Amino acid sequence: MKPWYYISVLLIGLTVVFVLWMLRKFRKLKNPSIKKYTLKDYLLSKNERIVYEMLLMHSKDFNLEVLPKMRLSEFIYVDKRNRNAFFIIQNKFVDFLIVDNVKIKPKYAIVLEKKNLKETNLELFENVFKEVKLKWVIIKEFEFENPIELKGKLKKILEEAYA
């Protein structure tokens, strides 16, 4: 075979490698790597923060702790034989759980009314909390308009949890 044949095959091979390298390079530029995880700027929404601070202010007087964003499956036991019941509550949260300082036993659950709070979730909360005998309350959005009344309501909730 002639030397020009080897040179042409070599040049075609180098061209293919160069084109593939360029395509890969441009894809990286087109699709920048997306981070899987980043920290949120805040843990609580504005209304959640208001309630949390009010609860914290008075909870120490009653020897109670306030735990934000608690998953139902963390404080409600479901028998292993009843997996459906577990799956129903697995991804449901209460906004605040009030527990006693000594045994960390749940005393009161607080749910804030939100746009994405579904009626079915409210029924679920009603049924589950009734069954486990846990007091609970929904704080409506309009209640945030009057901070003095809200503070009084939260203090009353803490008093009931303490009793």
C-alpha positions in Angstrom: 0.0 0.0 0.0 1.1 3.5 -0.7 2.1 5.9 2.0 -0.5 8.5 1.0 -3.2 5.9 2.0 -1.8 5.6 5.6 -1.6 9.4 5.9 -5.2 9.8 4.7 -6.5 7.2 7.1 -4.5 8.8 9.9 -5.9 12.3 9.1 -9.5 11.0 8.9 -9.0 9.3 12.3 -7.6 12.4 13.9 -10.5 14.5 12.4 -13.1 12.1 13.8 -11.4 12.3 17.3 -11.2 16.1 17.1 -14.9 16.4 16.1 -16.0 14.1 18.9 -13.8 16.0 21.4 -15.4 19.3 20.2 -18.9 18.0 20.5 -18.3 16.8 24.1 -16.8 20.2 25.0 -19.8 22.1 23.6 -22.3 19.8 25.4 -20.6 20.7 28.7 -20.9 24.3 27.9 -24.5 24.0 26.9 -25.5 21.9 30.0 -23.7 23.2 33.0 -23.6 20.8 35.9 -26.5 21.1 38.2 -26.0 20.8 41.9 -28.0 18.0 43.5 -28.2 19.6 46.9 -28.1 23.2 48.2 -29.1 24.6 51.6 -32.3 26.5 51.9 -32.1 30.2 52.8 -34.6 29.7 55.6 -36.2 26.7 57.3 -39.5 28.4 58.3 -41.9 30.6 56.3 -42.8 34.0 57.6 -45.9 32.9 59.4 -44.2 29.7 60.7 -41.5 31.9 62.1 -44.0 34.2 63.8 -45.7 31.3 65.5 -42.4 29.6 66.4 -41.1 32.7 68.1 -44.3 33.3 70.1 -44.4 29.6 71.2 -40.7 29.7 72.2 -41.3 32.8 74.2 -43.9 31.1 76.5 -43.0 27.4 76.3 -40.3 27.5 78.9 -42.8 28.8 81.5 -44.8 25.6 81.0 -41.7 23.3 80.8 -42.5 22.5 77.2 -40.5 22.2 74.0 -41.6 23.3 70.5 -40.5 21.1 67.6 -41.1 22.6 64.1 -41.9 20.6 61.0 -42.5 17.2 62.5 -43.4 14.2 60.3 -46.4 12.2 61.7 -44.6 8.9 61.4 -41.9 10.3 63.7 -44.2 10.6 66.7 -47.1 8.2 65.8 -46.5 4.5 66.1 -48.1 2.3 63.5 -48.2 -1.5 63.9 -46.0 -3.3 61.3 -49.0 -5.4 60.3 -50.8 -2.3 59.1 -48.4 -1.0 56.4 -51.2 1.0 54.6 -51.7 3.1 57.6 -48.0 3.9 57.8 -47.8 4.8 54.1 -50.8 7.2 54.6 -49.0 9.2 57.3 -45.5 8.7 56.2 -45.2 12.0 54.3 -47.6 14.1 56.3 -46.3 16.9 58.6 -47.5 19.1 61.3 -46.0 22.6 61.5 -45.3 22.4 65.2 -45.4 19.7 67.8 -45.4 20.7 71.4 -43.8 18.1 73.7 -43.1 18.0 77.4 -39.5 18.7 78.5 -39.0 15.5 80.5 -40.3 12.6 78.4 -40.5 14.4 75.1 -44.1 13.1 74.8 -46.3 14.8 72.3 -48.9 17.1 73.9 -50.3 19.3 71.1 -50.0 19.6 67.4 -50.3 22.8 65.4 -51.1 23.0 61.7 -50.9 26.3 59.9 -53.4 26.9 57.1 -51.7 27.1 53.8 -52.7 27.3 50.2 -51.5 23.8 49.5 -53.2 22.3 52.6 -55.8 19.9 51.3 -59.2 19.1 52.9 -58.2 15.4 52.8 -55.2 16.1 54.9 -57.4 17.9 57.5 -59.7 14.9 57.7 -56.6 12.7 58.1 -55.3 14.8 60.9 -58.7 14.8 62.5 -59.0 11.0 62.4 -55.4 10.2 63.4 -55.2 12.7 66.2 -58.6 11.6 67.5 -57.4 7.9 67.5 -54.1 8.7 69.3 -55.8 11.2 71.7 -53.6 14.1 70.7 -54.9 17.7 70.9 -54.4 19.7 67.7 -55.4 23.0 66.2 -55.4 24.7 62.8 -54.2 28.3 62.8 -56.0 30.1 59.9 -54.2 32.7 57.7 -56.5 35.6 58.8 -55.4 35.0 62.4 -52.0 36.5 61.6 -53.6 39.9 61.0 -54.1 40.4 64.7 -50.8 39.4 66.5 -52.3 40.1 70.0 -55.1 37.6 69.5 -52.7 35.1 68.0 -50.4 35.4 70.9 -53.3 34.9 73.3 -54.4 31.8 71.3 -50.9 30.3 71.3 -50.5 30.9 75.1 -53.9 29.2 75.7 -52.6 26.2 73.6 -49.5 26.0 75.7 -51.6 26.1 78.9 -53.8 23.2 77.6 -50.7 21.2 76.6 -49.3 21.8 80.1 -52.4 20.6 81.8 
